[in-house]
Amino acid sequence: MSPYFLSILLGIVEGLTEFLPVSSTAHLRIAEALMKIPLDDPYWMMYTIVIQVGAILALCLLFLERIVNFLRTFPRGESGDRTWLNHPISLTLIAFACTSAPALLLRKWSEKNLGSLNAIAIALLVGGIVMWIVDAWAARREPTTTHVEEMTLPQAVWIGLCQTLSAVFPGASRSMSTIAAGQLAGLDRPSALEFSFLLSIPTMIAATGWDLVKEVHPGMAAGAAAARVAMDPERWIVLLIGTVVSFIVALGVVEWFLYWVRKHGFTVFAIYRILLGGALLLWGAKYIGG
């Protein structure tokens, strides 16, 4: 199969799944296995990291006005009742810090499970069940927080700690972890989703940057990049195609996802996770390897 066509397909997968609560990591691993792409190939390992930049840029563009407004009103907030500790920007960074420290400590566990489709399948299945239960439970309760500007410090800490699950267990999904955690903390669906998006910006930038440094500059040794990933014009074009495609697809997906959640909630994504996780456990090893 042409590497250009492969790049288009993988860019679509990344753009479609990065911000949905279904795990982009799981879908990229499955797609790569189906396309017979070696998971240990240095170039394709770097490729799947870099194309996330397209999705990050799409989210930043869509939330640019919101982010600028947060910066403009820092630290007092729009209503003048916020502080340095509970302004949305502060809460986002605090939640990010609460994710980063445990994730760094447990990164070896995460890397061990990253290539295991069985581990990914279990994370998809369990995450789907949890998401379904939490969404059904939250729908029967009156939320205590209906706007991100109303969030508290304990809520941000809780969501940040729960996002660690996605860093430790590939297939858990950052979006699923933060949305479910937000609902448990009293946020309504739109607020939980918006904070999930805001938190994903520093998280993805940090995770992508860290993984990219490891791939192209292992051990922080001089000259290691050239030794690990040899680039030529075709490879640069393939990389650019995947990044641009993920950017374009993510633009549409985020807008649609916001609309869908306000109308229908997260149940359909929970069911999809359960079905995909179950299918991987039953037939994954036979058809696409373990």
C-alpha contacts under 8 A as a table, 3 or more apart, distances in Angstrom:
res1	aa1	res2	aa2	distance
1	M	5	F	7.05
1	M	6	L	6.92
2	S	5	F	5.26
2	S	6	L	6.27
3	P	6	L	4.87
3	P	7	S	6.03
3	P	238	V	6.65
4	Y	7	S	5.05
4	Y	8	I	6.37
4	Y	238	V	5.54
4	Y	241	I	7.34
5	F	8	I	5.10
5	F	9	L	6.31
6	L	9	L	5.20
6	L	10	L	6.16
6	L	35	M	7.90
7	S	10	L	5.15
7	S	11	G	5.90
7	S	238	V	5.92
7	S	239	L	7.21
7	S	241	I	6.29
7	S	242	G	4.92
8	I	11	G	5.07
8	I	12	I	6.20
8	I	241	I	6.48
8	I	242	G	5.64
8	I	245	V	6.39
9	L	12	I	5.16
9	L	13	V	6.32
10	L	13	V	4.97
10	L	14	E	6.13
10	L	28	L	6.91
10	L	31	A	7.21
10	L	32	E	8.00
10	L	242	G	6.61
11	G	14	E	5.13
11	G	15	G	6.06
11	G	51	I	6.85
11	G	241	I	7.56
11	G	242	G	4.37
11	G	243	T	6.41
11	G	244	V	7.60
11	G	245	V	5.04
11	G	246	S	4.46
12	I	15	G	5.16
12	I	16	L	5.93
12	I	242	G	7.88
12	I	245	V	6.14
12	I	246	S	5.64
12	I	249	V	6.24
13	V	16	L	5.21
13	V	17	T	6.10
13	V	24	S	7.42
13	V	27	H	6.84
13	V	28	L	6.63
13	V	31	A	7.90
13	V	246	S	7.63
14	E	17	T	5.46
14	E	18	E	5.61
14	E	24	S	5.95
14	E	27	H	7.85
14	E	28	L	6.85
14	E	51	I	7.51
14	E	52	Q	6.96
14	E	55	A	7.51
14	E	246	S	5.71
14	E	250	A	7.96
15	G	18	E	5.82
15	G	19	F	7.97
15	G	54	G	7.89
15	G	55	A	5.90
15	G	245	V	7.26
15	G	246	S	4.11
15	G	247	F	6.41
15	G	248	I	7.40
15	G	249	V	4.85
15	G	250	A	4.29
15	G	253	V	7.40
16	L	19	F	7.49
16	L	20	L	7.30
16	L	246	S	7.68
16	L	249	V	6.21
16	L	250	A	6.01
16	L	253	V	6.16
17	T	20	L	5.13
17	T	21	P	7.57
17	T	22	V	6.42
17	T	23	S	6.27
17	T	24	S	4.72
17	T	27	H	7.34
18	E	23	S	6.68
18	E	24	S	4.79
18	E	52	Q	7.92
18	E	55	A	7.03
18	E	250	A	7.61
19	F	24	S	7.82
19	F	175	S	6.12
19	F	197	F	7.53
19	F	250	A	7.82
19	F	253	V	7.89
19	F	254	V	6.88
20	L	23	S	7.10
20	L	24	S	8.00
20	L	175	S	6.36
20	L	176	M	7.74
20	L	257	F	7.33
20	L	269	F	7.98
21	P	173	S	5.88
21	P	174	R	7.21
21	P	175	S	4.74
21	P	176	M	4.34
21	P	177	S	7.98
21	P	269	F	6.69
22	V	26	A	7.96
22	V	124	L	7.31
22	V	171	G	7.61
22	V	172	A	7.78
22	V	173	S	6.11
22	V	175	S	7.81
22	V	176	M	7.05
22	V	269	F	6.67
22	V	270	A	7.96
22	V	272	Y	7.82
22	V	273	R	6.10
23	S	26	A	5.38
23	S	27	H	6.55
23	S	124	L	7.74
23	S	170	P	7.90
23	S	171	G	5.21
23	S	172	A	6.31
23	S	173	S	4.25
23	S	174	R	7.27
23	S	175	S	7.74
23	S	176	M	7.97
24	S	27	H	5.10
24	S	28	L	5.99
24	S	171	G	7.69
24	S	173	S	7.24
25	T	28	L	5.26
25	T	29	R	6.13
25	T	170	P	6.53
25	T	171	G	6.12
25	T	173	S	7.74
26	A	29	R	5.23
26	A	30	I	6.17
26	A	117	L	7.93
26	A	120	I	6.14
26	A	170	P	6.83
26	A	171	G	4.95
27	H	30	I	5.06
27	H	31	A	5.98
28	L	31	A	5.02
28	L	32	E	5.98
28	L	48	T	7.63
29	R	32	E	5.17
29	R	33	A	6.13
29	R	39	L	7.86
29	R	115	G	7.53
29	R	117	L	7.79
30	I	33	A	5.12
30	I	34	L	6.17
30	I	117	L	7.72
30	I	288	I	7.69
31	A	34	L	5.14
31	A	35	M	6.10
32	E	35	M	5.07
32	E	36	K	6.06
32	E	37	I	5.04
32	E	38	P	7.49
32	E	39	L	7.23
33	A	36	K	5.03
33	A	37	I	6.01
33	A	38	P	7.53
33	A	39	L	7.62
33	A	288	I	5.84
33	A	289	G	7.42
34	L	37	I	7.73
34	L	288	I	5.86
37	I	41	D	7.89
37	I	44	W	7.62
38	P	41	D	5.37
38	P	44	W	7.71
39	L	44	W	7.25
39	L	45	M	6.72
39	L	115	G	7.43
40	D	44	W	7.83
40	D	45	M	6.71
41	D	44	W	5.57
41	D	45	M	6.07
42	P	45	M	5.14
42	P	46	M	6.17
42	P	215	E	7.01
42	P	228	R	6.31
42	P	229	V	5.88
43	Y	46	M	5.15
43	Y	47	Y	6.01
43	Y	229	V	5.61
43	Y	230	A	7.66
44	W	47	Y	4.65
44	W	48	T	6.16
45	M	48	T	5.56
45	M	49	I	6.70
45	M	215	E	7.40
46	M	49	I	5.24
46	M	50	V	6.21
46	M	212	L	6.38
46	M	215	E	6.02
46	M	216	V	7.34
47	Y	50	V	5.20
47	Y	51	I	6.21
47	Y	239	L	6.18
48	T	51	I	5.68
48	T	52	Q	7.01
49	I	52	Q	5.72
49	I	53	V	7.81
49	I	208	T	5.95
49	I	211	D	6.92
49	I	212	L	6.47
50	V	53	V	5.64
50	V	54	G	7.97
50	V	208	T	7.08
50	V	212	L	7.17
50	V	239	L	7.60
50	V	243	T	7.06
51	I	54	G	5.58
51	I	55	A	7.39
51	I	239	L	7.10
51	I	240	L	7.93
51	I	242	G	5.67
51	I	243	T	4.19
51	I	244	V	7.87
51	I	246	S	6.59
52	Q	55	A	5.23
52	Q	56	I	6.29
52	Q	204	M	7.94
52	Q	208	T	7.22
52	Q	243	T	6.96
52	Q	246	S	7.24
53	V	56	I	4.98
53	V	57	L	6.12
53	V	205	I	7.83
53	V	208	T	7.64
53	V	243	T	6.60
53	V	247	F	7.82
54	G	57	L	5.25
54	G	58	A	6.29
54	G	243	T	4.75
54	G	244	V	5.97
54	G	245	V	7.54
54	G	246	S	5.28
54	G	247	F	4.07
54	G	248	I	7.86
54	G	250	A	7.92
55	A	58	A	5.06
55	A	59	L	6.34
55	A	243	T	7.81
55	A	246	S	5.58
55	A	247	F	4.80
55	A	250	A	5.49
55	A	251	L	7.71
56	I	59	L	5.24
56	I	60	C	6.22
56	I	201	I	6.54
56	I	204	M	7.07
56	I	205	I	7.44
56	I	247	F	7.68
57	L	60	C	5.04
57	L	61	L	6.09
57	L	247	F	6.74
58	A	61	L	5.17
58	A	62	L	6.25
58	A	247	F	5.33
58	A	248	I	7.32
58	A	250	A	6.10
58	A	251	L	5.30
59	L	62	L	5.14
59	L	63	F	6.09
59	L	197	F	7.62
59	L	201	I	7.60
59	L	250	A	7.50
59	L	251	L	7.01
59	L	254	V	7.44
60	C	63	F	5.21
60	C	64	L	5.54
60	C	201	I	7.32
61	L	64	L	5.02
62	L	65	E	7.64
62	L	251	L	7.30
63	F	66	R	5.18
63	F	67	I	6.01
64	L	67	I	5.11
64	L	68	V	6.04
65	E	68	V	5.15
65	E	69	N	6.17
66	R	69	N	5.14
66	R	70	F	6.30
67	I	70	F	5.06
67	I	71	L	6.27
68	V	71	L	5.07
68	V	72	R	6.09
69	N	72	R	4.95
69	N	73	T	6.23
70	F	73	T	5.31
70	F	74	F	6.07
70	F	77	G	7.22
70	F	88	P	7.02
70	F	89	I	6.71
71	L	74	F	5.24
71	L	89	I	7.52
73	T	76	R	6.02
73	T	77	G	4.74
73	T	78	E	5.88
74	F	77	G	5.65
74	F	84	W	7.80
74	F	87	H	6.78
74	F	89	I	7.62
75	P	82	R	6.29
75	P	83	T	5.35
75	P	84	W	5.30
75	P	87	H	5.86
76	R	79	S	7.37
76	R	80	G	4.65
76	R	81	D	5.88
76	R	82	R	4.52
76	R	83	T	5.51
76	R	84	W	7.67
76	R	87	H	7.05
77	G	80	G	5.08
77	G	81	D	6.41
77	G	82	R	5.21
77	G	83	T	7.72
77	G	87	H	6.31
77	G	149	E	7.46
78	E	81	D	7.89
79	S	82	R	7.56
82	R	85	L	7.82
82	R	86	N	5.86
82	R	87	H	5.30
83	T	86	N	5.42
83	T	87	H	5.72
84	W	87	H	6.03
84	W	90	S	6.48
85	L	90	S	5.76
85	L	91	L	6.89
85	L	153	L	7.02
86	N	90	S	6.03
86	N	91	L	5.71
86	N	151	M	7.24
86	N	152	T	5.98
86	N	153	L	5.76
87	H	90	S	5.24
87	H	91	L	6.15
87	H	149	E	6.99
88	P	91	L	5.03
88	P	92	T	6.04
88	P	148	V	6.66
88	P	149	E	6.01
88	P	151	M	7.55
89	I	92	T	5.17
89	I	93	L	6.35
90	S	93	L	5.21
90	S	94	I	6.05
91	L	94	I	5.01
91	L	95	A	6.00
91	L	152	T	7.77
91	L	153	L	6.38
91	L	156	A	5.61
91	L	157	V	7.95
92	T	95	A	5.20
92	T	96	F	6.15
92	T	156	A	7.05
92	T	195	F	7.64
92	T	198	L	6.75
92	T	199	L	5.49
93	L	96	F	4.92
93	L	97	A	6.18
93	L	199	L	7.66
93	L	202	P	7.72
94	I	97	A	5.06
94	I	98	C	6.24
94	I	156	A	6.88
94	I	157	V	6.66
94	I	160	G	7.56
95	A	98	C	5.04
95	A	99	T	6.36
95	A	156	A	5.15
95	A	157	V	5.16
95	A	158	W	7.64
95	A	159	I	6.46
95	A	160	G	3.99
95	A	161	L	7.22
95	A	199	L	7.23
96	F	99	T	5.11
96	F	100	S	6.10
96	F	160	G	5.83
96	F	199	L	6.56
96	F	202	P	6.98
96	F	203	T	6.30
97	A	100	S	5.06
97	A	101	A	6.35
97	A	160	G	7.36
98	C	101	A	6.11
98	C	102	P	7.22
98	C	157	V	6.22
98	C	160	G	5.02
98	C	161	L	5.35
99	T	102	P	6.07
99	T	103	A	6.12
99	T	160	G	4.93
99	T	161	L	5.26
99	T	162	C	7.57
99	T	163	Q	6.00
99	T	164	T	5.01
100	S	103	A	5.09
100	S	104	L	6.05
100	S	164	T	7.48
101	A	104	L	5.38
101	A	105	L	6.44
102	P	105	L	5.07
102	P	106	L	6.14
102	P	161	L	7.96
102	P	164	T	6.66
103	A	106	L	5.14
103	A	107	R	5.70
103	A	164	T	5.79
103	A	167	A	5.81
103	A	168	V	6.41
104	L	107	R	5.11
105	L	108	K	7.83
106	L	109	W	5.49
106	L	110	S	6.59
106	L	168	V	6.44
107	R	110	S	4.97
107	R	111	E	6.12
107	R	167	A	7.64
107	R	168	V	6.66
108	K	111	E	5.12
108	K	112	K	6.12
109	W	112	K	5.15
109	W	113	N	6.58
109	W	168	V	6.55
110	S	113	N	5.35
110	S	114	L	6.06
110	S	167	A	6.66
110	S	168	V	4.54
110	S	169	F	5.91
110	S	170	P	6.79
111	E	114	L	5.05
111	E	115	G	7.71
112	K	115	G	7.17
112	K	116	S	7.92
113	N	116	S	5.24
113	N	119	A	6.13
113	N	120	I	7.66
113	N	169	F	7.10
113	N	170	P	6.80
114	L	119	A	7.90
114	L	120	I	7.62
114	L	169	F	7.87
114	L	170	P	5.74
116	S	119	A	5.32
116	S	120	I	6.36
116	S	290	G	6.25
117	L	120	I	4.92
117	L	121	A	5.93
117	L	280	L	7.29
117	L	284	G	7.25
117	L	285	A	7.98
117	L	289	G	7.80
117	L	290	G	5.43
118	N	121	A	4.98
118	N	122	I	6.27
118	N	280	L	7.11
118	N	281	L	6.11
118	N	284	G	7.80
118	N	290	G	6.42
119	A	122	I	5.26
119	A	123	A	6.28
119	A	169	F	7.65
119	A	170	P	7.41
119	A	171	G	7.80
120	I	123	A	5.10
120	I	124	L	6.16
120	I	169	F	7.42
120	I	170	P	5.65
120	I	171	G	4.66
120	I	172	A	7.57
120	I	277	G	7.63
121	A	124	L	5.09
121	A	125	L	6.14
121	A	171	G	7.07
121	A	276	L	7.42
121	A	277	G	4.25
121	A	278	G	6.88
121	A	280	L	5.64
121	A	281	L	6.01
122	I	125	L	5.08
122	I	126	V	5.99
122	I	277	G	6.20
122	I	278	G	7.99
122	I	281	L	7.56
123	A	126	V	5.33
123	A	127	G	5.71
123	A	169	F	6.58
123	A	170	P	6.98
123	A	171	G	5.15
123	A	172	A	4.98
123	A	277	G	7.55
124	L	127	G	5.20
124	L	128	G	6.00
124	L	171	G	5.43
124	L	172	A	5.86
124	L	273	R	5.30
124	L	274	I	6.42
124	L	276	L	7.26
124	L	277	G	5.02
125	L	128	G	5.21
125	L	129	I	6.43
125	L	273	R	5.85
125	L	274	I	4.45
125	L	275	L	7.49
125	L	276	L	7.48
125	L	277	G	4.65
125	L	278	G	6.45
126	V	129	I	5.21
126	V	130	V	6.20
126	V	274	I	7.45
127	G	130	V	5.10
127	G	131	M	5.98
127	G	172	A	5.89
127	G	176	M	7.33
127	G	270	A	7.61
127	G	273	R	7.38
127	G	274	I	7.94
128	G	131	M	5.09
128	G	132	W	6.11
128	G	269	F	7.42
128	G	270	A	4.19
128	G	271	I	6.44
128	G	272	Y	7.59
128	G	273	R	5.02
128	G	274	I	5.22
129	I	132	W	5.21
129	I	133	I	6.25
129	I	270	A	6.52
129	I	271	I	7.92
129	I	274	I	6.77
130	V	133	I	5.26
130	V	134	V	6.05
130	V	180	A	7.87
131	M	134	V	5.19
131	M	135	D	5.96
131	M	176	M	6.96
131	M	180	A	5.96
131	M	266	F	7.55
131	M	267	T	7.65
131	M	270	A	5.80
132	W	135	D	5.30
132	W	136	A	6.14
132	W	266	F	7.28
132	W	267	T	5.64
132	W	270	A	5.36
132	W	271	I	7.53
133	I	136	A	5.25
133	I	137	W	6.06
134	V	137	W	5.03
134	V	138	A	5.96
134	V	180	A	6.23
134	V	183	Q	7.13
134	V	184	L	6.94
135	D	138	A	5.11
135	D	139	A	6.08
135	D	180	A	7.21
135	D	183	Q	7.28
135	D	265	G	7.42
135	D	266	F	6.64
135	D	267	T	7.07
136	A	139	A	5.23
136	A	140	R	6.80
137	W	140	R	5.56
137	W	141	R	6.91
138	A	141	R	5.24
138	A	142	E	7.67
138	A	143	P	7.59
138	A	183	Q	6.16
138	A	184	L	7.09
138	A	186	G	7.90
138	A	188	D	7.78
139	A	142	E	7.73
143	P	146	T	6.71
143	P	186	G	4.98
143	P	187	L	5.58
143	P	188	D	5.34
144	T	186	G	5.07
144	T	187	L	6.24
144	T	188	D	7.70
145	T	148	V	7.48
145	T	150	E	6.04
145	T	151	M	6.45
145	T	186	G	5.89
145	T	187	L	4.65
145	T	188	D	6.33
145	T	191	S	7.49
146	T	150	E	7.21
146	T	187	L	6.04
146	T	188	D	5.50
146	T	190	P	7.63
146	T	191	S	5.88
147	H	150	E	5.44
147	H	151	M	7.18
147	H	187	L	7.89
147	H	191	S	5.42
148	V	151	M	5.41
148	V	191	S	5.59
148	V	192	A	7.97
148	V	194	E	7.31
148	V	195	F	6.55
151	M	155	Q	6.59
151	M	156	A	7.36
152	T	155	Q	5.34
152	T	156	A	6.53
153	L	156	A	5.20
153	L	157	V	6.27
154	P	157	V	5.10
154	P	158	W	6.08
155	Q	158	W	5.17
155	Q	159	I	6.21
155	Q	182	G	7.29
155	Q	185	A	5.92
156	A	159	I	5.19
156	A	160	G	6.07
157	V	160	G	5.13
157	V	161	L	6.17
158	W	161	L	5.24
158	W	162	C	6.21
158	W	181	A	7.08
158	W	185	A	7.69
159	I	162	C	5.10
159	I	163	Q	6.18
159	I	177	S	7.79
159	I	178	T	5.52
159	I	181	A	5.29
159	I	182	G	6.05
160	G	163	Q	5.15
160	G	164	T	6.87
160	G	178	T	7.35
161	L	164	T	5.41
161	L	165	L	7.83
162	C	165	L	5.76
162	C	177	S	5.94
162	C	178	T	6.52
162	C	181	A	6.31
163	Q	166	S	5.62
163	Q	167	A	7.09
163	Q	174	R	5.78
163	Q	177	S	5.20
163	Q	178	T	5.54
164	T	167	A	5.06
164	T	168	V	6.23
165	L	168	V	5.19
165	L	169	F	5.77
165	L	172	A	6.59
165	L	174	R	7.87
165	L	177	S	6.86
166	S	169	F	5.29
166	S	170	P	6.05
166	S	171	G	6.96
166	S	172	A	4.76
166	S	173	S	5.02
166	S	174	R	5.10
166	S	177	S	6.62
167	A	170	P	6.60
167	A	174	R	7.61
169	F	172	A	5.70
170	P	173	S	7.20
172	A	176	M	7.01
172	A	177	S	7.02
173	S	176	M	5.25
173	S	177	S	6.21
174	R	177	S	5.26
174	R	178	T	6.18
174	R	196	S	7.96
174	R	200	S	7.48
175	S	178	T	5.40
175	S	179	I	5.94
175	S	193	L	7.92
175	S	196	S	6.05
175	S	197	F	7.72
175	S	200	S	7.87
176	M	179	I	5.28
176	M	180	A	5.99
177	S	180	A	5.50
177	S	181	A	6.02
178	T	181	A	5.02
178	T	182	G	5.90
178	T	192	A	7.28
178	T	193	L	7.99
178	T	196	S	5.53
179	I	182	G	5.06
179	I	183	Q	6.26
179	I	189	R	7.69
179	I	192	A	5.12
179	I	193	L	5.79
179	I	196	S	6.16
180	A	183	Q	5.18
180	A	184	L	6.24
180	A	192	A	7.83
181	A	184	L	5.12
181	A	185	A	6.20
182	G	185	A	5.00
182	G	186	G	6.47
182	G	187	L	5.35
182	G	188	D	7.81
182	G	192	A	4.97
183	Q	186	G	5.19
183	Q	187	L	4.87
183	Q	188	D	6.10
183	Q	189	R	6.83
183	Q	192	A	6.29
184	L	187	L	7.32
187	L	191	S	5.85
187	L	192	A	5.53
188	D	191	S	5.48
188	D	192	A	6.04
189	R	192	A	5.19
189	R	193	L	6.09
189	R	261	V	6.96
189	R	262	R	7.04
189	R	265	G	7.10
190	P	193	L	5.09
190	P	194	E	6.05
190	P	258	L	7.38
190	P	261	V	7.08
190	P	262	R	6.36
191	S	194	E	5.05
191	S	195	F	6.10
192	A	195	F	5.36
192	A	196	S	6.07
193	L	196	S	4.96
193	L	197	F	6.30
193	L	258	L	7.67
194	E	197	F	5.11
194	E	198	L	6.26
195	F	198	L	4.94
195	F	199	L	5.96
196	S	199	L	5.21
196	S	200	S	6.08
197	F	200	S	5.11
197	F	201	I	6.78
198	L	201	I	5.65
198	L	202	P	7.86
199	L	202	P	6.20
199	L	203	T	6.33
200	S	203	T	4.93
200	S	204	M	5.61
201	I	204	M	5.45
201	I	205	I	6.16
202	P	205	I	5.10
202	P	206	A	6.00
203	T	206	A	5.30
203	T	207	A	5.99
204	M	207	A	5.02
204	M	208	T	5.68
205	I	208	T	5.32
205	I	209	G	5.93
206	A	209	G	5.15
206	A	210	W	6.00
207	A	210	W	5.17
207	A	211	D	6.06
208	T	211	D	5.23
208	T	212	L	5.92
209	G	212	L	5.15
209	G	213	V	6.16
210	W	213	V	5.25
210	W	214	K	6.35
211	D	214	K	5.09
211	D	215	E	6.22
212	L	215	E	5.09
212	L	216	V	6.07
212	L	217	H	7.85
213	V	216	V	5.49
213	V	217	H	5.21
213	V	218	P	6.86
213	V	220	M	7.77
214	K	217	H	5.42
214	K	218	P	4.67
214	K	219	G	7.10
214	K	220	M	7.71
215	E	218	P	5.84
215	E	225	A	7.65
215	E	228	R	7.29
215	E	229	V	7.95
216	V	224	A	6.94
216	V	225	A	4.34
216	V	226	A	7.57
216	V	228	R	6.20
216	V	229	V	6.32
217	H	220	M	5.29
217	H	221	A	6.46
217	H	222	A	7.64
217	H	223	G	7.66
217	H	224	A	5.19
217	H	225	A	4.62
217	H	228	R	7.69
218	P	221	A	6.48
218	P	224	A	6.21
218	P	225	A	7.24
219	G	224	A	7.91
220	M	224	A	7.52
221	A	224	A	5.56
222	A	225	A	7.73
223	G	226	A	5.80
223	G	227	A	6.77
224	A	227	A	5.00
224	A	228	R	6.16
225	A	228	R	5.26
225	A	229	V	6.05
226	A	229	V	5.68
226	A	230	A	5.76
227	A	230	A	6.88
231	M	235	R	5.89
231	M	236	W	6.74
232	D	235	R	5.37
232	D	236	W	6.36
233	P	236	W	5.17
233	P	237	I	6.29
234	E	237	I	5.14
234	E	238	V	6.20
235	R	238	V	5.01
235	R	239	L	6.12
236	W	239	L	5.08
236	W	240	L	6.13
237	I	240	L	5.02
237	I	241	I	6.09
238	V	241	I	5.19
238	V	242	G	6.42
239	L	242	G	5.35
239	L	243	T	6.32
240	L	243	T	5.14
240	L	244	V	6.10
241	I	244	V	5.29
241	I	245	V	6.04
242	G	245	V	5.21
242	G	246	S	6.08
243	T	246	S	5.25
243	T	247	F	6.22
244	V	247	F	5.06
244	V	248	I	6.29
245	V	248	I	5.22
245	V	249	V	6.11
246	S	249	V	5.25
246	S	250	A	5.85
247	F	250	A	5.26
247	F	251	L	6.27
248	I	251	L	5.32
248	I	252	G	6.95
249	V	252	G	5.50
249	V	253	V	6.25
250	A	253	V	4.92
250	A	254	V	6.04
251	L	254	V	5.80
251	L	255	E	6.78
252	G	255	E	5.51
252	G	256	W	6.23
253	V	256	W	5.11
253	V	257	F	5.88
254	V	257	F	5.04
254	V	258	L	6.23
255	E	258	L	5.38
255	E	259	Y	6.51
256	W	259	Y	5.17
256	W	260	W	6.08
257	F	260	W	5.04
257	F	261	V	6.07
258	L	261	V	5.46
258	L	262	R	6.46
259	Y	262	R	5.46
259	Y	263	K	6.54
260	W	263	K	5.23
260	W	264	H	5.69
260	W	265	G	6.90
261	V	264	H	5.23
261	V	265	G	4.33
261	V	266	F	6.32
262	R	265	G	6.32
264	H	267	T	7.74
265	G	268	V	7.82
266	F	269	F	5.51
266	F	270	A	6.45
267	T	270	A	5.06
267	T	271	I	6.28
268	V	271	I	5.20
268	V	272	Y	6.19
269	F	272	Y	4.99
269	F	273	R	6.16
270	A	273	R	5.17
270	A	274	I	6.32
271	I	274	I	5.14
271	I	275	L	6.20
272	Y	275	L	5.19
272	Y	276	L	6.04
273	R	276	L	5.17
273	R	277	G	5.86
274	I	277	G	5.19
274	I	278	G	5.99
275	L	278	G	5.18
275	L	279	A	6.07
276	L	279	A	5.09
276	L	280	L	6.14
277	G	280	L	5.18
277	G	281	L	6.32
278	G	281	L	5.19
278	G	282	L	6.22
279	A	282	L	5.14
279	A	283	W	5.80
279	A	284	G	6.83
280	L	283	W	5.40
280	L	284	G	4.20
280	L	285	A	7.54
281	L	284	G	5.80
281	L	285	A	7.57
282	L	285	A	7.72
283	W	286	K	5.33
283	W	287	Y	6.18
284	G	287	Y	5.50
284	G	288	I	5.43
284	G	289	G	6.03
284	G	290	G	6.48
285	A	288	I	5.74
285	A	289	G	4.10
285	A	290	G	4.42
286	K	289	G	5.97
286	K	290	G	7.92
